[in-house]
Amino acid sequence: MEEKVFKSEWLGRPLIIKTGHVAKQADAAVWVQYGETVVQATVVQAKTERPGIDFFPLMVEFEEKLYAAGIIKGSRWIKREGRPTDLSVLTGRMIDRAIRPLFNTEDKRDVQIIITVLAVDQENDYDIVALIAASAALAISGLDWKGPLSGARVALIENEFVFNPTYEEQAKSTLDLIVAGTDKKLIMIEAGAQEISEDLMLKAIMAGQKAMQGAIDLIKELKAKVAPRKTATVKKDYRSDEEKKRDEEKAKLVELGANWLKDNVKKILFDKTYYTKGERKLAVQAIKDGLNDYLASQSLAPEHRDYVIKKTVEEAVETEVTRAILEEKKRVDGRALDEIRALSAEVAVLPRDHGTAIFSRGETQVMSIVTLGAPGLEQSLEGLEGQSKKRYMHHYNFPPYCVGEASPMRATGRREIGHGALAEKALLPMIPAKEEFSYTIRVVSETLGSNGSSSMASTCACSLALMDAGVPIKKPVVGIAMGLASNHDMSRWEILTDIQDLEDGEGGMDFKITGTDTGLTAIQLDTKTDGLTEEMIAKTLTQGRLALNQILGVILKAIPAPRPDLSPYAPRIVSFNVDPEKIGAIIGPGGKIINKIIDETGVSIDIEDSGLVMICGSDPVKVQEAVRQVKEIVHVFTAGEIIKGKVVRLLDFGAFVQLNNSQDGMVHVSELAPYRIEKPSDFLSVGDEVMVKIKEIDDQGRVNLTMKGLEENAALWKDEKGKSTGSSFGGGFGSRPARPSRFGDSRGPRRPASR
């Protein structure tokens, strides 16, 4: 296949798509370059369907390769890339949610899309490039896919939209929005924001849709000039004549069942109000039982009855649920279209955890638990964007019992990672700065029951638990999942508040919104339609705000503000700033001084280059002792200060007194007592504790002390201890000899050799 290159200028940078050069055995392969960031995408569709497959088997794999950023893995033992990072999982999920609705799901052959980051320029974010690469590869693959689509990132910097911002620009933005869709509709939205209003969010979304058109045009040019491989488009029919005949007979049986369902689903599904998931399951089972009885009366064998029920009932139920919403504005559980299920919130549900809460919305119930830890417990991250740290973490669990099932417990899946990341993103703008609240914060959300958006319930439970723990979050954040009911051509549609079980079918969406009382903090949209219009998005945001305000009322009734005090079981952290030049003195040679403090007090001490010192421990008394010792080390002495010190060295002309772990001062023999002393050793011994006053600090930083005039020393002078009987005045009134430090030089204060 001949290599072909397509170029255009897109949002201020060259966008290049290459195909025909690499991965020639794949059904389609492209390299997409934006700036100097390069991503490869390949598409392969299986030649045949797997036996018994009853879903569309799409696999989207996103790979971060450390060589793309010139990085060798930091682990001492493992250098190969291993399990995908959370960021890789989230990027793969984002691309999956964008492209999946445009496939023909009747074709059950496996489709695998592998997206590999080959080079990053540390300026252009690779997730948008990856989305475009997937779209470009699919466009020339020959698969039944209704693309192309594209995506764009939108930032808000000083009230101006910036499209596909650089990493530096993203750091300045109050909005991180990714939109994806076709040239007519939006299919996927992912957003994090610092309390953006609904109106401004809508403008950003629509501006993003407009901005991505340039990439769509380039993919259309690619598609027009690159012929797909025929082998990727042909679905061979391997059935024998006998198998074809059996399938025709099955189709007639399905039609027989569908006709019965048209007359009976409504009667059963809406004969009364089904308030719980269990009741609705029984109603669906009653439909299956009724159809089974009818088919039995038509002399169908049990295996044929099972086949018809499996093929028809769920689709018929979805169709009737949608019809009732569109034509009668009626929901199976009797709620209005904009009505939320019963809400409840409670805090302090466990006795010893640092902060706990349970939030319930209908049959969805989530318990969140907060654990506070020392700053040094923050998570270290390593990826294509380099190394970083994370001090606020949210982890989400979805055990099988929460949906009444018994199934094996496996490793954390992509769904759990995605749900946890969404709630984390929602709360992040409200988490206090490290300087204000130095703790590492981990929140775990346990899904106790699930029937409709447990991720949004975990957002609410997180807010409650954080406030219960005494974390001074700026405001509580809550979330709601909005749904959609629509007919096949989307000429009729309705927005639903707080969707659950039967309402999450074809023609629907899952539009999750989180925010405070004044603005939005996160959005996540995926849909089972071919996309949403501006009108649909606008109504969703408006209707969603009413729901958010209602939930906020329930949250604030349970706990109106963060608790003023931490749990007695939480560690205590004392934070303060020191002169960065003093950090070395705290650490000491080879860490000797800081390790001594840690060993004596049992605390952890974290020091940042800015001079922020954070001391953490479970015993408040020991924490304060460690604070005292550190502050003593960095203390800047001034003339006139009175200090209790220990005599550490005696010379003929004076006594050296330790003021703290890194500084000594000297009391000249003439300043030891109100009477004349000839030899300091006649008056003091090494190890004695005395009160001293700083007379002066000379231009070399040496501290000159006196013991005179301090009442605390009166006991030493009571019997005129050490008083000289000679006539000499010693050196007290003449020139003072240069004094050595007890550390072997005359430079004054001791400083550590290194940090």
C-alpha positions in Angstrom: 0.0 0.0 0.0 1.4 3.4 -1.0 2.1 5.8 1.8 -0.1 8.9 1.7 0.2 12.0 3.8 -2.5 14.6 4.6 -1.8 17.9 6.2 -3.7 20.9 7.4 -3.3 23.8 9.8 -5.6 23.2 12.8 -6.0 25.6 15.7 -2.6 27.1 15.2 -0.5 24.0 14.7 0.0 21.5 11.8 -2.1 18.4 11.9 -0.6 15.5 9.8 -2.2 12.1 9.1 0.0 9.4 7.4 -1.2 5.9 6.3 0.2 3.1 4.1 3.7 3.0 5.7 3.4 0.9 8.8 1.3 -1.9 10.3 0.3 -3.1 6.9 -1.4 -6.3 8.1 -3.9 -4.4 10.2 -7.2 -3.5 8.5 -6.2 0.1 8.9 -3.3 2.0 10.5 -2.5 5.6 10.7 0.1 7.9 12.3 -1.3 11.2 13.5 1.1 14.1 14.4 0.2 17.3 16.1 3.1 19.5 16.8 5.7 16.9 17.6 3.4 14.5 19.4 2.8 11.4 17.4 0.1 8.7 18.0 -0.4 5.4 16.1 -3.9 3.8 15.8 -4.6 0.4 14.3 -8.0 -1.3 13.6 -8.6 -5.0 13.1 -12.0 -6.7 12.8 -12.3 -10.5 13.2 -13.3 -12.4 10.1 -16.1 -14.3 11.9 -18.3 -13.9 14.9 -17.5 -15.9 18.0 -20.2 -18.6 18.7 -22.9 -17.4 21.1 -21.9 -13.8 21.2 -24.8 -11.5 22.0 -23.1 -8.1 22.4 -21.0 -5.9 20.3 -17.3 -6.9 21.2 -15.4 -3.6 20.9 -12.0 -3.4 22.5 -10.2 0.0 22.7 -6.7 -0.4 24.1 -4.6 2.8 24.8 -0.9 2.3 25.4 1.5 4.8 26.9 5.1 4.0 25.9 7.8 5.7 28.1 10.2 5.9 25.2 7.8 8.5 23.7 9.0 10.9 26.4 12.6 9.6 26.6 11.9 8.1 30.0 13.3 4.9 31.5 11.0 3.5 34.2 12.1 4.7 37.6 11.6 1.3 39.3 14.9 -0.3 40.2 13.6 -3.8 39.4 11.1 -3.4 36.5 11.9 -1.4 33.4 9.2 -2.7 31.0 5.9 -0.9 30.9 3.4 -2.9 33.0 -0.2 -2.5 34.0 -1.8 0.6 32.3 -1.7 3.7 34.4 -5.0 5.2 35.5 -4.5 8.0 33.0 -4.1 5.4 30.2 -7.3 3.6 31.3 -9.2 6.9 31.4 -7.9 8.0 28.0 -9.0 4.6 26.6 -12.4 4.9 28.1 -12.8 8.4 26.8 -12.1 7.3 23.2 -14.3 4.2 23.6 -17.2 6.4 24.7 -16.8 8.7 21.7 -16.5 6.1 18.9 -18.8 3.3 20.2 -22.2 4.8 19.4 -21.3 5.1 15.7 -20.8 1.3 15.1 -23.4 -1.0 13.7 -23.8 -3.2 16.7 -25.7 -5.9 14.7 -22.3 -7.0 13.4 -21.0 -9.1 16.3 -17.4 -9.6 15.0 -14.7 -8.6 17.4 -13.3 -5.1 16.7 -10.0 -4.1 18.3 -8.5 -0.6 18.2 -5.0 -0.2 19.6 -3.7 3.3 20.1 0.0 3.8 20.9 1.7 7.0 21.9 5.0 7.1 19.9 6.3 10.5 20.7 5.3 13.4 23.0 6.6 17.0 22.7 5.6 18.0 26.3 3.5 20.7 24.8 0.5 19.1 22.9 -1.6 16.8 25.0 -1.7 13.3 23.3 -5.3 12.4 24.3 -6.9 14.6 21.6 -4.3 13.3 19.1 -5.2 9.7 20.1 -8.9 10.4 19.6 -8.3 11.8 16.1 -6.0 8.8 15.3 -8.7 6.3 16.2 -11.3 8.2 14.1 -8.9 8.4 11.1 -8.1 4.7 11.3 -11.8 3.7 11.5 -12.6 6.0 8.6 -10.5 4.0 6.2 -11.0 0.6 7.8 -14.0 -0.4 5.8 -16.0 -1.1 9.0 -19.7 -0.2 9.2 -19.0 3.0 11.2 -20.9 6.3 10.9 -17.9 8.6 11.3 -15.7 10.4 11.1 -15.6 12.3 14.4 -13.1 14.5 16.1 -12.5 16.1 19.4 -11.1 19.3 20.9 -9.9 20.5 24.3 -11.2 23.8 25.6 -9.6 25.9 28.3 -10.8 29.1 29.9 -8.0 31.6 30.6 -8.9 35.1 31.8 -12.5 34.6 30.4 -11.2 33.7 27.0 -11.6 30.2 25.4 -8.3 28.6 24.3 -8.5 25.5 22.1 -6.2 22.6 22.4 -4.2 24.5 25.0 -0.6 23.5 25.8 0.3 22.0 29.1 1.5 25.4 30.3 -1.8 27.0 29.3 -3.8 24.2 30.9 -2.1 25.0 34.2 -3.6 28.5 34.0 -7.1 27.5 33.1 -10.2 27.3 35.2 -11.7 24.7 32.8 -10.5 21.5 31.3 -13.1 20.4 28.7 -12.9 17.7 26.0 -15.7 17.4 23.5 -16.1 14.8 20.8 -18.6 14.3 18.0 -19.4 14.4 14.4 -19.8 17.6 12.3 -23.5 17.8 13.4 -23.8 16.4 17.0 -21.8 15.9 20.2 -21.3 12.3 21.4 -18.9 12.6 24.3 -18.1 15.3 26.9 -15.5 15.1 29.7 -15.0 18.2 31.9 -13.4 19.4 35.0 -14.0 23.0 36.2 -13.7 25.4 39.0 -17.3 26.3 39.5 -18.2 27.3 36.0 -21.8 28.4 35.4 -24.1 26.3 33.3 -24.4 29.1 30.7 -20.6 29.4 30.3 -20.2 25.7 30.2 -22.7 25.4 27.4 -20.9 28.2 25.4 -17.6 26.3 26.0 -19.1 23.0 24.7 -20.5 24.5 21.6 -17.3 26.5 20.9 -15.4 23.2 21.2 -17.7 21.5 18.7 -17.0 24.3 16.2 -13.3 24.2 16.9 -13.0 20.5 16.1 -14.4 20.8 12.5 -11.0 21.3 11.0 -9.8 17.9 12.0 -13.0 16.3 10.7 -12.4 17.9 7.3 -8.9 16.4 7.1 -10.2 12.9 8.0 -12.9 13.3 5.3 -10.2 14.1 2.8 -8.3 11.0 4.0 -11.4 8.8 3.6 -12.1 10.1 0.1 -8.6 9.3 -1.1 -7.7 6.1 0.7 -9.7 3.0 -0.4 -10.5 0.6 2.5 -9.3 -3.0 2.4 -12.1 -5.2 1.1 -11.3 -8.0 3.5 -12.1 -5.7 6.3 -15.6 -4.9 5.0 -16.9 -8.3 3.9 -18.8 -10.4 6.4 -18.7 -13.9 5.0 -21.7 -16.1 5.5 -20.4 -19.5 6.4 -23.8 -21.0 7.2 -24.9 -24.2 5.4 -28.3 -24.3 3.7 -29.7 -26.2 6.6 -28.4 -23.5 9.1 -29.9 -20.8 6.9 -33.2 -22.6 7.0 -33.1 -22.9 10.8 -32.3 -19.2 11.1 -35.3 -18.3 8.9 -37.5 -20.4 11.1 -36.1 -18.7 14.2 -36.9 -15.3 12.7 -40.5 -16.3 12.2 -40.6 -17.4 15.9 -39.2 -14.1 17.0 -41.9 -12.3 15.0 -44.5 -14.4 16.7 -43.2 -13.4 20.1 -42.8 -9.7 19.1 -46.5 -9.6 18.1 -47.6 -10.9 21.5 -45.4 -8.4 23.3 -46.9 -5.5 21.4 -50.3 -6.3 22.9 -49.1 -7.2 26.4 -46.0 -5.4 27.6 -47.9 -2.2 28.3 -50.6 -4.0 30.2 -48.0 -5.6 32.6 -45.4 -2.9 32.8 -47.9 -0.1 33.6 -50.7 -1.9 35.3 -49.4 -0.3 38.5 -46.5 1.7 39.9 -43.3 -0.3 40.4 -41.3 1.6 43.1 -38.3 -0.7 43.5 -35.9 -2.4 41.2 -37.1 -5.8 42.6 -40.7 -5.0 41.7 -39.6 -4.0 38.2 -37.6 -7.2 37.8 -40.7 -9.1 38.8 -42.8 -7.2 36.3 -40.2 -8.1 33.5 -40.3 -11.7 34.7 -44.0 -11.7 34.5 -43.7 -10.5 30.9 -41.3 -13.4 30.2 -43.6 -15.9 31.9 -46.6 -14.7 30.0 -44.7 -14.9 26.7 -43.5 -18.4 27.6 -47.0 -19.5 28.3 -48.2 -18.1 25.0 -45.4 -19.8 23.0 -46.1 -23.1 24.8 -49.7 -22.8 23.7 -48.3 -22.5 20.2 -46.5 -25.8 20.6 -43.0 -24.3 20.7 -40.3 -26.5 22.2 -38.6 -25.2 25.4 -35.3 -24.3 23.6 -37.3 -22.3 21.0 -39.2 -20.5 23.7 -36.0 -19.6 25.5 -34.5 -18.2 22.3 -37.6 -16.0 21.5 -37.7 -14.6 25.1 -34.0 -13.8 25.0 -34.3 -12.1 21.6 -37.5 -10.1 22.2 -38.4 -9.2 25.8 -35.6 -6.7 26.7 -36.0 -4.8 23.5 -39.8 -4.7 23.9 -39.5 -3.4 27.5 -37.1 -0.7 26.4 -39.4 0.3 23.6 -42.4 0.6 25.9 -40.5 2.5 28.6 -39.4 5.0 25.9 -42.9 5.3 24.4 -44.5 6.0 27.8 -42.0 8.8 28.5 -42.3 10.4 25.1 -46.1 10.1 24.6 -47.4 10.2 28.2 -44.5 11.7 30.2 -44.8 8.7 32.4 -42.1 6.7 34.1 -42.3 3.1 35.4 -41.8 4.1 39.0 -44.4 6.9 38.8 -42.0 9.9 39.1 -42.2 13.0 37.0 -39.5 13.4 34.4 -37.6 16.0 36.5 -38.1 14.2 39.9 -35.3 12.7 42.0 -35.9 9.6 44.0 -35.9 9.7 47.9 -32.7 11.1 49.3 -30.9 10.6 52.6 -27.5 11.5 54.1 -25.8 10.5 57.3 -22.4 11.1 58.7 -20.2 9.6 61.5 -21.5 6.1 60.7 -18.3 4.3 61.9 -16.7 4.8 65.3 -12.9 5.0 64.6 -12.5 6.0 61.0 -11.3 9.6 60.4 -14.5 10.6 58.5 -17.5 8.5 57.2 -20.8 9.0 55.5 -23.6 7.2 53.7 -25.5 8.8 50.9 -28.6 7.2 49.4 -30.7 8.1 46.4 -33.4 5.6 45.8 -31.8 2.1 45.9 -28.4 3.5 45.1 -26.4 3.7 48.3 -22.7 4.6 48.8 -20.5 4.7 51.9 -17.4 6.9 51.8 -14.6 6.7 54.3 -11.8 9.3 54.7 -8.3 8.5 55.8 -5.9 11.3 56.7 -2.1 10.7 56.5 1.2 12.4 56.6 2.3 14.5 53.6 5.0 11.9 52.8 2.2 9.4 52.0 1.1 11.2 48.9 1.1 9.0 45.7 4.1 9.3 43.3 3.1 9.2 39.6 5.3 8.3 36.7 4.1 8.6 33.1 4.7 10.3 29.8 4.2 13.7 31.4 7.1 13.0 33.8 6.9 12.4 37.6 4.4 14.1 39.8 2.7 13.6 43.2 -0.9 13.3 44.2 -2.2 14.2 47.7 -5.9 13.7 47.2 -7.1 10.3 46.0 -10.6 8.8 45.6 -11.0 5.1 45.1 -14.3 3.5 44.1 -15.4 -0.1 44.7 -18.3 -2.0 43.1 -18.7 -5.4 44.8 -21.1 -7.8 43.2 -23.5 -7.8 46.2 -24.4 -4.2 45.4 -26.5 -5.4 42.5 -27.7 -8.6 44.2 -25.2 -10.9 42.4 -22.7 -13.5 43.3 -19.6 -13.3 41.1 -15.8 -13.6 41.4 -13.9 -10.7 42.9 -11.4 -9.5 40.4 -8.8 -6.8 40.2 -10.0 -3.2 39.9 -11.6 -2.8 36.5 -11.7 0.1 34.0 -15.2 1.1 35.1 -14.2 1.3 38.8 -11.2 3.4 37.9 -13.3 5.7 35.7 -16.0 6.2 38.3 -13.4 6.9 41.0 -11.6 9.4 38.8 -14.9 11.3 38.0 -15.8 11.8 41.7 -12.1 12.7 42.4 -12.2 15.3 39.6 -15.5 16.7 41.0 -14.2 17.3 44.5 -10.6 18.4 43.6 -11.4 22.1 43.1 -12.7 22.2 46.7 -9.8 20.5 48.4 -7.8 23.0 50.5 -4.3 23.9 49.5 -1.4 22.0 51.0 -0.3 25.1 52.9 -3.7 25.3 54.5 -4.2 21.6 55.2 -1.1 19.5 54.8 -2.6 16.0 55.0 -2.6 13.4 52.4 -6.3 12.6 51.8 -7.6 9.2 50.7 -11.4 8.6 50.2 -12.7 5.2 49.5 -16.3 4.8 48.3 -17.9 1.4 48.8 -21.0 0.9 46.7 -23.5 -0.8 49.0 -26.4 -0.8 46.5 -26.6 0.3 42.9 -29.5 1.2 40.8 -28.6 4.3 38.8 -25.3 6.3 39.0 -23.4 5.1 42.0 -20.6 7.4 40.8 -22.7 10.5 41.5 -23.8 9.0 44.8 -20.1 8.6 45.7 -19.5 12.3 44.9 -22.2 13.2 47.4 -20.9 10.7 50.0 -17.4 12.1 49.5 -18.5 15.6 50.4 -20.2 14.3 53.5 -17.3 12.2 54.6 -14.7 15.0 54.1 -16.7 17.4 56.1 -17.2 14.7 58.8 -13.4 14.3 58.9 -12.9 18.0 59.4 -11.3 18.6 56.1 -11.9 22.3 55.4 -13.3 21.9 51.9 -14.5 25.2 50.4 -18.0 23.9 49.6 -19.8 20.5 49.3 -20.0 19.1 45.8 -22.9 16.9 44.7 -23.8 15.1 41.5 -26.7 13.8 39.5 -27.1 11.6 36.4 -29.4 12.9 33.7 -30.9 10.6 31.0 -32.6 10.8 27.7 -35.5 9.1 26.0 -35.7 9.4 22.2 -37.2 7.8 19.2 -35.0 6.3 16.4 -34.6 9.5 14.3 -34.5 11.7 17.5 -37.4 13.8 16.3 -38.9 13.4 19.7 -37.0 13.3 23.0 -37.3 14.1 26.7 -34.6 14.7 29.4 -34.9 12.6 32.5 -33.5 13.4 36.0 -32.0 10.7 38.0 -32.2 7.7 35.6 -32.3 4.1 36.9 -32.4 0.5 35.5 -35.0 0.3 32.8 -34.4 3.8 31.6 -30.9 3.3 30.5 -31.6 1.8 27.1 -31.1 2.5 23.4 -31.8 6.1 22.5 -30.6 7.2 25.9 -27.6 8.8 27.5 -25.8 9.1 30.8 -25.0 12.7 31.4 -23.4 13.1 34.8 -23.1 16.6 36.3 -21.4 17.7 39.5 -21.2 21.1 41.1 -21.5 23.4 44.1 -24.2 25.9 44.8 -22.6 28.4 42.4 -21.1 26.3 39.5 -20.1 23.1 37.9 -17.0 21.1 38.7 -17.2 18.1 36.4 -19.2 16.6 33.5 -19.1 13.2 31.9 -21.4 12.4 29.0 -21.8 9.2 27.0 -24.7 8.3 24.8 -26.2 5.4 23.0 -27.5 7.7 20.2 -25.6 9.3 17.3 -25.2 12.4 19.3 -26.9 15.3 21.1 -27.9 18.8 19.8 -27.2 22.1 21.5 -30.9 22.2 22.7 -30.6 18.8 24.4 -27.4 19.8 26.2 -28.8 23.1 27.3 -32.0 21.5 28.7 -29.9 18.9 30.5 -27.7 21.5 32.2 -30.7 23.6 33.2 -32.8 20.7 34.6 -29.7 19.3 36.2 -29.1 22.5 38.2 -32.5 22.0 39.9 -31.5 18.5 40.9 -28.1 19.7 42.3 -29.7 22.4 44.4 -32.2 19.8 45.9 -29.4 17.4 46.8 -27.3 20.2 48.3 -30.2 20.9 50.7 -30.1 17.3 51.9 -26.3 17.4 52.3 -26.2 20.6 54.3 -29.0 19.4 56.6 -26.9 16.3 57.5 -23.7 18.4 58.1 -23.8 22.2 57.4 -20.0 22.7 57.4 -16.7 20.8 58.0 -16.2 19.8 61.6 -13.9 22.3 63.5 -11.8 19.4 64.9 -10.3 16.3 63.4 -11.2 12.8 64.7 -9.1 11.9 67.8 -7.9 8.9 65.8 -6.5 11.0 63.0 -2.8 12.0 63.0 -1.9 15.6 63.9 0.1 17.7 61.5 1.7 21.0 62.4 2.9 23.1 59.4 5.1 26.1 59.3 7.5 27.9 57.0 11.2 28.3 57.5 13.9 30.1 55.6 14.8 27.7 52.8 18.4 28.5 53.6 17.8 26.7 57.0 16.7 23.4 55.5 20.2 22.0 55.5 20.5 22.8 59.2 17.3 20.8 60.0 18.5 17.8 58.0 22.1 17.9 59.2 25.1 16.0 57.8 23.8 12.8 56.2 20.3 13.4 57.7 21.8 13.0 61.2 19.8 15.8 62.9 16.4 15.2 61.3 16.6 11.4 61.9 17.5 12.0 65.5 14.3 14.1 66.0 12.3 11.4 64.2 13.7 8.6 66.3 13.1 10.5 69.6 9.6 11.6 68.9 8.2 9.0 66.4 6.9 11.6 64.0 7.3 12.0 60.3 8.9 15.2 59.0 8.4 16.4 55.4 10.2 19.5 54.1 9.6 21.1 50.8 12.1 23.2 48.9 9.9 26.3 49.5 10.6 25.9 53.3 7.3 24.4 54.2 7.8 22.0 57.1 5.1 19.5 57.9 5.4 17.4 61.1 2.9 14.6 61.6 2.3 12.1 64.4 -0.4 10.4 66.4 0.8 11.8 69.8 0.1 15.5 70.0 2.7 15.9 72.8 5.5 14.3 70.7 4.4 16.3 67.6 4.9 19.5 69.6 8.2 18.4 70.9 9.4 17.8 67.3 8.1 21.2 66.3 10.0 22.8 69.2 13.2 21.1 68.2 12.9 22.1 64.5 12.0 25.7 65.4 14.9 25.8 67.8 17.3 24.8 65.0 16.1 27.5 62.6 15.6 30.1 65.3 17.4 33.4 64.4 18.9 34.8 67.6 18.7 38.4 68.5 20.4 40.6 71.1 18.5 40.7 74.4 17.1 37.1 74.2 17.2 35.1 77.4 17.8 31.3 76.9 18.4 28.3 79.0 21.4 26.5 77.7 23.8 23.7 78.5 27.5 24.2 79.2 29.4 22.2 76.5 33.0 23.4 76.8 35.2 25.3 79.3 38.3 27.3 78.3 40.4 29.7 80.4 38.7 32.7 79.0 35.1 31.6 79.1 32.4 29.0 78.8 30.6 27.8 75.7 26.9 27.3 76.1 24.7 25.3 73.7 21.7 27.4 72.6 20.2 24.8 70.3 21.3 21.8 68.3 23.2 23.9 65.8 24.3 27.1 67.6 26.6 27.8 70.6 27.4 31.1 72.3 30.2 32.1 74.6 30.1 33.6 78.1 33.3 35.5 78.7 34.8 34.9 82.1 34.0 38.5 83.0 30.3 37.8 82.3 29.9 34.7 84.4 29.1 36.4 87.8 28.7 39.8 89.4 32.1 39.1 91.0 35.5 38.3 89.5 36.1 34.7 88.5 39.6 33.7 87.4 38.9 30.3 85.9 35.5 29.3 84.5 36.1 25.7 85.6 36.1 26.9 89.2 32.5 28.1 88.7 30.9 25.8 86.1 31.1 22.2 84.9 30.4 20.7 81.5 26.7 19.7 81.5 25.5 22.4 83.8 22.3 24.2 82.7 22.4 28.0 83.0 20.4 31.0 82.0 22.1 33.3 79.5 21.3 36.5 77.8 22.5 37.5 74.3 24.7 40.6 74.6 25.5 40.8 70.9 26.0 38.9 67.7 29.2 40.0 66.0 29.7 40.5 62.3 31.0 36.9 62.0 27.8 35.5 63.5 29.3 34.7 66.8 27.0 35.0 69.8 28.3 36.7 72.9 26.5 35.9 76.1 26.2 37.1 79.7 24.9 35.5 82.9 24.8 38.7 84.8 21.6 40.3 85.9 19.5 37.1 85.6 17.7 36.1 88.7 17.6 32.5 87.7 21.4 32.3 88.2 21.3 33.8 91.7 21.7 30.4 93.3 25.0 30.0 91.6 26.3 33.2 93.1 24.9 32.7 96.6 28.1 31.5 98.2 30.3 33.4 95.7 31.3 30.2 94.1 34.6 30.4 92.1 35.4 33.9 93.3 39.0 34.9 92.6 41.2 35.8 95.6 44.0 37.3 93.5 44.4 41.0 92.5 44.5 40.5 88.8 41.5 41.6 86.8 42.1 38.7 84.3 41.1 39.5 80.8 37.8 41.0 81.7 38.6 44.6 80.8 41.2 44.2 78.2 41.2 43.0 74.6 39.5 39.6 74.4 41.5 36.8 72.7 40.1 35.3 69.6 38.0 32.3 70.7 37.8 29.0 68.9 34.5 27.3 68.3 33.9 23.9 69.9 33.6 22.7 66.4 37.2 23.4 65.5 37.1 26.9 63.9 36.2 30.5 64.7 33.4 31.0 62.2 30.6 31.0 64.8 27.4 29.0 64.1 27.7 25.4 63.1 26.3 24.6 59.7 25.7 21.1 58.3 28.0 20.0 55.5 25.1 19.1 53.2 21.4 18.6 53.0 
